Amino acid sequence: MTKREFIKTIAAAPLLPGSLDKLLISMSNVPAVELARDEAFWATIRQAYQIKPDYINLENGYYCIQPEPVLTSFIQHVRDVNREGSYYMRTRQFDDKAVARNRLAKLAGCSPDELIITRNTTESIDTVIAGLTWKAGDEAIMASHDYGAMLDMFQLQARRYGIVNKVLNVPVHPASDDEIVRLYEQAITPRTRLLMVCHMVNITGQVLPVKKITDMAHRHGVDVLVDGAHAFAHLDFAIPDLGCDYYASSLHKWLSVPIGTGLLYVKKEKIKGLWPLFADLGYTDNDIRKLNHTGTHPVHTDLAIADAIGFHEKIGIKTKEARLRYLQQYWTSQVRSLPNIRLNTPAQPERSCGIANVGVVGMTPAVLAKTLLEKHKVWTVAIDNPAANVQGVRITPNLYTSLTELDAFVAALQTLAKA
C-alpha cells in the first residue's frame, strides 16, 4: 500500500488510537512545505478534532481548541486529581508540575530555571512590568498595536510611579527590517528602561524582527520584553535565540493546552531584579519560582501541558508552521488585489504566518464580523484600532481548517467587496 493509499484509508474511517501515529510516522520524511499542501493528510488530522458544524471557525487565535487525544487526557487528569483530593495536592502536585515545567522549558529551548508556568500572557507580561523598580522619569517603549491589557499596565505604572510611556506606530507593510528597528531605536533615550515588542502582532499577524530589535536595544543598555502570545508553538524558534530578557506566551493558543496556562521566561541574570506580584519568601531572590505564587490553582490544567506538547511534537513545528503559513497565503493571495479589500498583513511570507487581518472598504470591523457570521456562517473577530491603522477582522485558521472552508470565506469576501 502506498502512502497516498494509506492516507485515504485512514481518512475514510474514524480516527482510531494509533492511526494518527502511524500516519505521522509514514510521512515523517516528507518536506514540511510539501506536506503543508497535502489535503488528504490534513483531512486526517482534522479527524482528531471535534468541530462544531454551525459555523466555520476562523478565530482560533483567542483559543485553539484541543485535539481529542489532549482533551481525553485532560479530562482524565481532572478525574485523577478529584479522586485523590487534598492528598494529591499536598504530595504529588509539586513534582508533577515540575515535570510539566521541564517539558515546557525543553520545548522553549531554555533552562527550567528561567521559566515558570503562568495562567496567560497578560499575567506573564504584567509580572515583568509591575516587577521592575521604576523611578519617576523612567521611560518605556511600546507600540499602538500591542495588546490593550499590557498598555494599560504601563499606564498604571505611569500613574503610580511617574514613568513615561512612548507608544510607536509601527507600519503594517514595512519596506524592510531596518525600517522597524530604526523606528524603535529613534525612541530610545538615556532614560529608557524597557522596550516591549510583539513577536507576532496579535491584530495583524505581522512577524517583527525581534532578534534585530533586541540586539539594537541591548547596545543602548535597554532590556527587551517580548509578547509571544501568538508566536510560541506557531513559529519554529528557541526563546534564547531571540536574545530577549523576558518572553511571555499563552499556551491555550497555538499549543492547544486547556484554557488557563501560559509561560514566562526570564533570562537568568534578570530574575533577581524582579519583584513578585504576590509575596512568597520561600525562594531566594534569584529563583524564578518566587514569581509563581498564585495560591491554589487548577493543577490538572498544568498536567495537560505535556499531552499538548506530545501532540504538537508529533505534527512537528516545521510542518505546523508551513501549514499555517500555507493556509494564510492560500486565502490572502486570492483577495489581496480585489477592489474594496484591504489586507492589514504583509504579503512577504517571512513577515507573517497563520494570522492575517482583512477589511472591506465601507464596512466597520464590527459590521463586517457580524455580516460574516450571520450571512456566511464564518466566525471571526472584529479589530478596530485606528491608532495602529488596523481596521478589519482577524483571521486565524488552525490545523483542522480545510481549503473548502477558506474557499467559502473567500467567496464571502468577494461578495461583500462588490456590495
Helices and strands as residue ranges (DSSP letters): H 3-11, H 19-26, H 32-35, H 39-46, E 56-57, H 68-84, H 86-90, H 92-108, G 112-114, E 115-118, H 121-131, E 139-143, H 148-161, E 164-168, H 177-186, E 192-198, H 210-219, E 223-227, G 239-242, E 246-250, E 262-266, G 268-273, G 288-291, H 299-315, H 317-335, E 341-343, G 349-351, E 356-360, H 365-376, E 378-379, E 381-385, G 386-388, E 390-395, H 403-418
